[in-house]
Amino acid sequence: MLKGLGSLGDMAGMMKKAQEMQSKMAQMQEDMQNIMVTGESGAGLVKASCTAKGELKGLDIDPSIFNSDDKEVVEDLILAAIKDAQTKAAERAQEEMAKLTEGMGLPADMKLPF
């Protein structure tokens, strides 16, 4: 397309790829709001759901764990479930980013955004 322009043609190609990547990154960020992951603790007695961006959306607690003597245990289980969900969200976000960078011909371990 811009063969006679030498390095300017390369620059135009790079700019086009950068614009494509910016568009795909914006779409991925929007998609991450809709991807849900669930973390668990206490063998599934406490479940926390969050988006792939790490935003907590729901908490499901089995009623069998409610005992006033075990308040601290319940609190620990809730925190553990939330942390598990956030870890899974971060992993899922990294997987989605790897798909994007791979599709653009970039190294899979490239950290974006810069």
C-alpha positions as CSV (number, residue, x, y, z in Angstrom):
1,M,0.0,0.0,0.0
2,L,2.7,2.5,0.9
3,K,5.7,0.7,-0.5
4,G,7.4,3.7,-2.0
5,L,7.5,5.5,1.3
6,G,10.0,3.3,3.1
7,S,9.9,3.7,6.8
8,L,6.8,5.9,6.6
9,G,4.9,2.9,5.3
10,D,6.1,0.9,8.3
11,M,5.0,3.7,10.6
12,A,1.5,3.8,9.0
13,G,1.2,0.0,9.5
14,M,2.3,0.3,13.1
15,M,-0.2,3.1,13.8
16,K,-3.0,1.0,12.3
17,K,-2.0,-1.9,14.5
18,A,-1.9,0.4,17.5
19,Q,-5.4,1.6,16.8
20,E,-6.6,-1.9,16.4
21,M,-5.0,-2.9,19.7
22,Q,-6.6,0.2,21.4
23,S,-10.0,-0.8,20.1
24,K,-9.6,-4.4,21.2
25,M,-8.3,-3.4,24.6
26,A,-11.4,-1.2,25.1
27,Q,-13.7,-4.0,24.1
28,M,-11.9,-6.4,26.4
29,Q,-12.2,-4.0,29.3
30,E,-15.9,-3.8,28.7
31,D,-16.2,-7.6,28.4
32,M,-14.4,-8.0,31.7
33,Q,-17.3,-6.3,33.4
34,N,-19.5,-9.2,32.2
35,I,-17.2,-12.2,32.9
36,M,-18.1,-13.6,36.3
37,V,-15.9,-15.9,38.5
38,T,-16.7,-17.5,41.8
39,G,-14.3,-18.1,44.7
40,E,-15.0,-20.5,47.5
41,S,-14.0,-21.3,51.1
42,G,-15.0,-23.8,53.7
43,A,-15.6,-26.5,51.2
44,G,-18.1,-24.4,49.4
45,L,-19.9,-23.1,52.5
46,V,-19.0,-19.5,51.5
47,K,-19.0,-18.4,47.8
48,A,-18.1,-15.0,46.5
49,S,-18.8,-13.9,42.9
50,C,-17.0,-11.1,41.2
51,T,-16.3,-9.7,37.7
52,A,-13.0,-10.5,36.0
53,K,-12.1,-6.9,37.0
54,G,-12.3,-8.0,40.6
55,E,-15.5,-6.1,41.5
56,L,-17.4,-8.1,44.1
57,K,-21.0,-8.8,42.9
58,G,-22.4,-11.5,45.2
59,L,-21.9,-13.5,48.4
60,D,-23.6,-16.8,49.1
61,I,-23.3,-18.1,52.7
62,D,-24.6,-21.5,53.7
63,P,-26.9,-21.0,56.8
64,S,-25.3,-23.9,58.6
65,I,-22.2,-21.8,59.5
66,F,-24.2,-19.3,61.5
67,N,-23.4,-19.9,65.1
68,S,-22.6,-16.9,67.4
69,D,-19.7,-18.8,68.9
70,D,-18.0,-19.1,65.4
71,K,-18.3,-15.5,64.4
72,E,-14.5,-15.2,63.7
73,V,-14.5,-18.4,61.7
74,V,-17.4,-17.1,59.5
75,E,-15.6,-13.8,59.0
76,D,-12.4,-15.7,58.0
77,L,-14.4,-17.9,55.6
78,I,-16.0,-14.8,54.0
79,L,-12.6,-13.1,53.5
80,A,-11.1,-16.3,52.1
81,A,-13.9,-16.7,49.6
82,I,-13.5,-13.0,48.5
83,K,-9.8,-13.4,48.1
84,D,-10.2,-16.6,46.1
85,A,-12.7,-14.9,43.8
86,Q,-10.3,-11.9,43.3
87,T,-7.4,-14.2,42.6
88,K,-9.5,-16.1,40.0
89,A,-10.6,-12.7,38.5
90,A,-7.0,-11.6,38.1
91,E,-6.1,-15.0,36.5
92,R,-9.1,-14.7,34.1
93,A,-8.1,-11.1,33.2
94,Q,-4.6,-12.3,32.4
95,E,-6.0,-15.1,30.2
96,E,-8.1,-12.7,28.3
97,M,-5.1,-10.3,27.9
98,A,-3.0,-13.2,26.6
99,K,-5.7,-14.0,24.0
100,L,-5.6,-10.4,22.9
101,T,-1.8,-10.1,22.7
102,E,-1.5,-13.5,20.9
103,G,-4.1,-12.4,18.4
104,M,-2.1,-9.3,17.7
105,G,1.1,-11.3,17.2
106,L,2.6,-10.0,20.4
107,P,4.4,-12.1,23.0
108,A,1.9,-13.9,25.3
109,D,3.7,-12.7,28.4
110,M,3.7,-9.1,27.4
111,K,2.2,-6.9,30.1
112,L,-0.4,-4.5,28.9
113,P,-1.3,-1.7,29.3
114,F,2.2,-0.4,29.5
